[in-house]
Amino acid sequence: MVYLTEKRHLSKEIAKDLYNLFGGRIKSLQNAASKLEAGVPFSSKSNPILLYSIKFAAFVFLLAIRKSNLQDIARRIEKLKCRTTTQEQTFLFNVLCSLLHRSEIPVDKLIEIEQDVTVRQKILDELRDETLLIRSVSTGSYTYHSQVIRVCMEEYYKDKCLNCNAGKI
């Protein structure tokens, strides 16, 4: 609010409407304030259609960010896939798909999935390097680095997971 009223010299009413609309995301507030300075009219009371279109534009913007994030993760997974052997790819997808069904994978389960320590260690290192997995310091278990990786796996790779050993773990 301070940014909008003091730095961008907007009225408190418009600043409040913008803040309610964009929820404090500074980039969104900067963009909206710039549009107002450029002459785009805004008033939630006098123009509900404009408010709706701004909310819709904000929604579309958030969808675009989500899609971009998911595509970035999918690119990282594909990059790993291209650099690996068939055995390593199988382990890669078994690990990622297993996490769709559980919150973390303990080391003993990883050993069950892949007995070859070289393959196992190489893929786990690469998954950590690509910030797809993290390892718990206290338990040694592996989990997704963030929730968006789970969403990416569900949206882009779930069909490939049907053929993996994820359900056997």
N, C-alpha and C positions, 0 to 999 in steps of 0.2 A: 504494500500500500504506500509506504514512504517513497519508494522508487517512482510510482505512478504520480503521486501528488506533488512531491518536491522536485524530483529530477525531470519529470516529463510534463509537469504543470497541468495535470488533469484535475477535473473537479472530483470531490470525494465520492459523489454518486457514480460517476462513470468509472472511477478507479475501483470502487466496490463491485460494480457489475463485471468489470473485466477480471477482477480477482476471483469472483465467484465462478466465472465462466472457465478460466484457465487454471484456477487453483494454485497460484503461486509459482508456477513454472516460469522462471525469469525469461527464458528465450521466447516463450509464448507471449508473455506480457510485453516484452520489448517489441516483438513483431506487431502486436495489436496496437501499441502506442504509436509506432511508426506509421501504421495505416491511418490512424486518426489524424496524425500530423500532416499526412499527405492529402487529407480532405475527405476520407471515407467517413460518412456519418455513422454514429453509433448511439443508440439509446434503447435500452431494453424495454422501456415503457412505451415510447412513441413508435417503435418499429419492431414488433415481435417477430416479423418475418426475417429481418436482418439478424436478430439475435439467434433465431433458429438456424439461419444459414452459417453464422459464425460458429455455432456449436457443431453443426454438421462438418464444417471445414476443419475444426479442431479434431473431431472424431476421425475424419479421413486422414489427417496428418498423423494421428496416433497409430492408425492402422498401417500407414506407410512406414513409420518407424519400426513397428512390430515386424512387418514383412522384411524389412532390411536387416534387422537383427537375426531373424530366423534364417535368412539366406546367407548371412555371414557365417553362422554356425554350420550350416549345411556345406558351405564352401570349405571350411576347415576340416570337416569330416571327409569330404571327397578328396581333399588334398592328402590326408592321411591314407585313405583307401588306395590312391594311385601309387603311393610309395611302398606299399606292403605286398607281401606274398598272399596267396590264397589262405594259407593257414593263419597268417596274421590278421587278415580281413575277417575270418571267421571268429577269431578271438575278440577282435575289435567290436564287432556287432553283437556278439554274445554278452560282452561286458555292458555296452551301452543299452542294449535291450533289457538286460537283467534289471537294470536300475529303473526301468518302467514299472516293474512289479514289486520293488522293494526300495527302501530309502537309502540303503548302503550295501556294499558287498564286502564281506570280510575276506581276508587273505586266503583262508582255507578254501573258500568257495572259488576264488580265482584259480587256485591250484587244481581244483576239480575240473574247472572249465578247460584249462590248458596246463598240461604237465611240463611242457618244455619251458624251462626257466628263461631261456634267451628270448623266445617269442613273447612270453608274458612280460618280462621286464621292458623290452623294447616298446611294446604297445602302451604299457602303462606310463612309461616315460614320455612318449609322444602325446598321449592324451593329456597329461599334466602340462607339457610344454605348450600345447594348443589351448590351454585353459578350459578344457572340457571336463576334466575330473580333478578333484582334490582329494588328498589323503588326510584322514583324521590323525592328528598327532597322538591323541590318547588311545584310540583303538586300533589304528593302522588300517581301518576300513576305507574304501573308496566310495565317493558319492559324486553326483553332478556338481560342477562348479557353481551353477546357478539354475534357477527354475526355468529360465528360457531355453536351456539345453534340453530339459525334459520335454518342453512343448515342441521344440524342433524335432526331437526323436518321434514324438507322437504324430506330428503332422507330415513329416517327410520320409520317415523310415519304418513306421509301424508295419507296413506290408512286408518289408524285408525281414522284420523280426519274427514273423510267423514261421519262417523256416529255420530259425536259430534255436539254440538250446535254452533260451531264456525261461521257458516254462518248466524245464527240468531241474532248475536250481532251487 
